[in-house]
Amino acid sequence: MKNIYKIFIAIAVLAGLWSCENEENLMILKPQEASFSIITPENGSSIILNEATPANTALTVSWEKVSYGTPTVVTYTVQIAANDTEFAAPVDVTSSTSTYSIIDVAELNTRVLELGLTPNVENSIDVRIKATAGSANAEPKFSDVITISVTPYGSLETPVTILYLVGDATSAGWNLNNDNMPMFTDPNDNTKHYYTGYFKAHVDGFKLLGKIDSWLPAYGHDGTTVVKRTSFDQTDPSSFPIATDGYYTFEINIQDLTYKLAPYTGSTTTNYNKIAYKGSVITGDDSGWNMEVALTKSTFNPHIWKASAQTLKAGKMLFYADNQWMAEWGPDIIIEKEGKYDVWFNDLDGRYTFIKVE
């Protein structure tokens, strides 16, 4: 028994020595000594953000590459702050492993307003790049700082994120601009999106686009979680596969990067002959409740309906099927701001979305 105890003590001592030696040999990654610079935009640049073109490019930021002295993935984050605040409360705009970032109007507008700056007037903001390596012990490296002027619009409200279906399982195929069906955004949570409808069977089923006519950003998966691709330097994520033709319910959370894809289990698949809407959104007053605008049924999925480029007034509306007594959804659907919209409606779950037409 004494010998066993001595062996145990010896093993513990050796393990402790190895642990100490191992800690002493840990390599802490440090970035290059030399600073790195922002290449574009130029210091002093000025940008006026236009609410009518939220998907347009507002700012392209590029910068020099940072070296940590050993092969490692470096993540670059574009940060902004109110001018002359020394980045006391920075706001992260985008992150990428490439040395550039393309920021659209809606994204930059939201981030600028998060700083507490005044809409519809010119504001000065500071911009820098934060570089971090793929190690918990790596020290961050910050670029030099540039100052630009930005005139944001509106008030601090999160723009509605629209995701579009693309792929062999969908009506659009792999076309980036083929009347791609949208996901339906949760009206109370801009990170949650839903689609209940028909998919064709295909191993390369579908992905999601963050905007029409662009492969960036795009959403796929890695087998367990959602992957958002924001740069062509990133590996292209896998498509969501569809095993058999049929109706499915697909849910995605673009903040938690989670998704669910399962066969549709609803109790009804009634095929309606007509879906229309009526309400004060048509005329701007109560006379609009005596009028109707019919939507067009999808030939790919008879439960998805669309009315293109509708001029809607601020007001209320409802959707109804065939006649007012067959089925009705509303009547307290609200349009807050007058404008021209594509109107989409899903009669399987009653979800709808209004996409502003530029």
Order of alpha helices (4+ residues) and beta strands (2+ residues): alpha-beta-beta-beta-beta-beta-beta-alpha-beta-beta-beta-beta-beta-beta-beta-beta-beta-beta-beta-beta-beta-alpha-beta-beta-beta-beta-beta-beta-beta
